[in-house]
Amino acid sequence: MRTPYGQECQYFYGDYYRGRSKEECRLLETGISSQQWTPDLCKNCPVPEILLANACPTMELKGLVHRPFPFTSRRVQVKAYCTKTLREVPEPHIGCGECHPLPDIFTTEQK
């Protein structure tokens, strides 16, 4: 579904049927967070970019709303975990490197 800021995100849900205006982030509702989700967090959220760059079915995302310093704006922090290799993914845009290896044409030397 499209977020209020125009990005496609599978975790955003908006119910606008017959005048309703219920919006929620289903990624952040499962995480433990001291901050509540509001639609303005979708503006700088990294999740739509991660989903566009890497659609690995074995990668699970976990989100958290945090404020790095007391007088800064709130941000969404995302951690990724690979269920195939059973380890954390350091760069979610790329993936763990085990699930989708590069084709041989990219790994062999050409003369």
C-alpha positions as CSV (number, residue, x, y, z in Angstrom):
1,M,0.0,0.0,0.0
2,R,1.1,3.5,-0.7
3,T,2.3,5.6,2.3
4,P,1.2,9.2,2.9
5,Y,4.5,10.3,1.3
6,G,4.0,8.3,-1.9
7,Q,6.3,5.3,-1.3
8,E,5.1,1.7,-1.7
9,C,5.4,-0.2,1.6
10,Q,4.0,-3.6,2.4
11,Y,3.9,-2.8,6.1
12,F,1.8,0.3,5.9
13,Y,-1.9,-0.1,6.2
14,G,-4.6,2.5,5.7
15,D,-8.3,2.0,6.1
16,Y,-10.2,4.8,4.3
17,Y,-13.5,2.9,3.6
18,R,-16.6,5.0,4.2
19,G,-14.9,7.9,5.8
20,R,-12.6,6.0,8.1
21,S,-9.0,7.3,8.4
22,K,-7.2,4.5,10.3
23,E,-3.4,4.3,9.4
24,E,-0.9,2.0,11.0
25,C,2.6,0.5,10.4
26,R,2.4,-3.2,10.9
27,L,6.2,-3.5,11.1
28,L,6.4,-1.2,14.1
29,E,3.4,-2.5,15.9
30,T,5.2,-5.8,16.5
31,G,8.4,-4.2,17.8
32,I,8.9,-3.0,21.4
33,S,9.2,0.7,21.3
34,S,8.9,3.6,23.8
35,Q,7.7,5.9,21.0
36,Q,4.3,5.6,19.2
37,W,4.1,5.4,15.4
38,T,2.7,8.4,13.6
39,P,2.4,8.9,9.8
40,D,5.2,11.5,9.7
41,L,7.7,8.7,10.4
42,C,7.0,7.4,6.8
43,K,8.8,10.4,5.3
44,N,12.3,9.2,6.2
45,C,11.6,5.5,6.8
46,P,14.3,3.2,5.2
47,V,11.9,0.2,4.9
48,P,10.4,1.0,1.4
49,E,14.0,1.4,0.0
50,I,15.1,-1.9,1.6
51,L,12.1,-3.7,0.1
52,L,12.7,-2.3,-3.3
53,A,16.4,-3.2,-3.2
54,N,16.1,-6.6,-1.7
55,A,13.1,-8.9,-1.9
56,C,14.6,-11.9,-0.2
57,P,11.9,-14.1,1.3
58,T,14.2,-15.3,4.1
59,M,15.0,-11.9,5.4
60,E,12.9,-10.6,8.3
61,L,12.8,-7.0,9.3
62,K,12.3,-5.6,12.7
63,G,11.6,-1.9,13.3
64,L,11.9,0.4,16.2
65,V,11.1,4.1,16.7
66,H,13.8,5.8,18.4
67,R,15.1,9.3,19.1
68,P,18.9,9.4,19.1
69,F,19.3,12.5,21.1
70,P,16.7,14.3,23.3
71,F,16.0,17.3,21.0
72,T,16.2,15.6,17.6
73,S,13.4,14.2,15.5
74,R,12.2,10.6,15.8
75,R,13.4,8.0,13.3
76,V,12.7,4.4,12.3
77,Q,15.6,2.1,13.0
78,V,15.5,-1.2,11.1
79,K,17.4,-4.4,11.8
80,A,17.4,-7.4,9.5
81,Y,17.7,-11.1,10.2
82,C,18.2,-14.0,7.8
83,T,16.2,-17.1,8.7
84,K,18.3,-19.3,6.3
85,T,21.7,-18.5,7.7
86,L,20.4,-17.7,11.2
87,R,22.4,-14.5,11.6
88,E,21.9,-10.7,11.5
89,V,22.2,-9.0,8.2
90,P,24.6,-6.0,8.4
91,E,23.4,-4.3,5.3
92,P,19.7,-5.0,4.6
93,H,19.8,-3.3,1.2
94,I,22.2,-6.0,-0.1
95,G,21.3,-9.0,2.1
96,C,23.4,-11.7,3.7
97,G,25.1,-12.9,0.6
98,E,24.2,-16.5,1.1
99,C,20.7,-16.7,-0.2
100,H,21.3,-15.1,-3.6
101,P,24.9,-15.6,-4.8
102,L,26.2,-13.6,-7.8
103,P,26.1,-15.4,-11.2
104,D,29.3,-16.9,-12.5
105,I,29.6,-14.2,-15.1
106,F,30.3,-11.6,-12.4
107,T,32.7,-13.7,-10.4
108,T,35.0,-15.1,-13.1
109,E,37.8,-13.2,-14.7
110,Q,37.4,-12.2,-18.3
111,K,40.4,-12.0,-20.6
